[in-house]
C-alpha cells in the first residue's frame, strides 16, 4: 500500500472517530483503497490452527465447503473476493465477529 493511501486512510479513520464521516463511509473507503490481502495455503492453515478449529468448523464460519477449505490449505485453490475479505476480518478480529 502506498504512503499516500496509508495517510488518506489514517485521515478518514480520524474523521470517523470524531464523527465527521460515518462508519459506512469509512468502510466504503477501506474497501476501495485497501486491496484484499492474499493468503498462502500455509497462512490459511496457520490461521485456522491459531483459532483452534477444525476444517469443518472453519468452513462453516466461512459459509464454504470442507472441500474448499482443504483445497485452500493444500494449495490446489486460492480464496478470492468475499472469501479473502472474510479471512482478513477473521484474522484481525477473530471468529467471534461473525457470531455477534
C-alpha positions, -999 to +999 in steps of 0.1 A: +000+000+000+014+034-009+023+060+016-004+083+002-031+057+006-020+049+041-021+086+051-056+091+035-068+060+053-055+073+086-071+107+080-105+092+072-103+069+103-096+100+124-125+118+108-148+088+116-136+089+152-146+125+157-179+119+139-173+139+107-178+108+085-199+078+091-187+042+097-202+033+063-182+060+046-151+046+063-159+010+052-166+022+017-132+040+016-114+010+030-129-014+005-119+008-024-085+019-011-072-012+006-067-042-017-078-076-003-048-094+012-035-126-003-033-158+016-009-188+010-020-223+018+002-222+049-012-189+060-047-202+058-038-234+077-019-214+103-049-190+108-073-220+113-050-237+137-044-205+156-082-203+160-083-239+173-110-251+149-113-280+125-116-276+088-153-284+091-159-257+117-138-231+098-157-239+066-190-234+084-179-200+096-168-191+061-200-205+045-178-227+024-175-264+019-149-285+038-135-295+004-129-258-004-110-252+028-090-284+022-081-272-013-070-238+000-048-255+026-033-278+001-027-250-024-049-265-050-072-235-050-069-199-038-096-179-020-109-148-038-133-120-035-155-122-004-136-151+010-104-131+010-121-102+028-137-126+053-103-143+060-089-108+066-116-099+091-113-132+109-075-127+111-079-092+126-110-097+148-114-134+154-143-157+147-164-140+174-171-111+150-191-135+128-215-146+155-220-114+175 
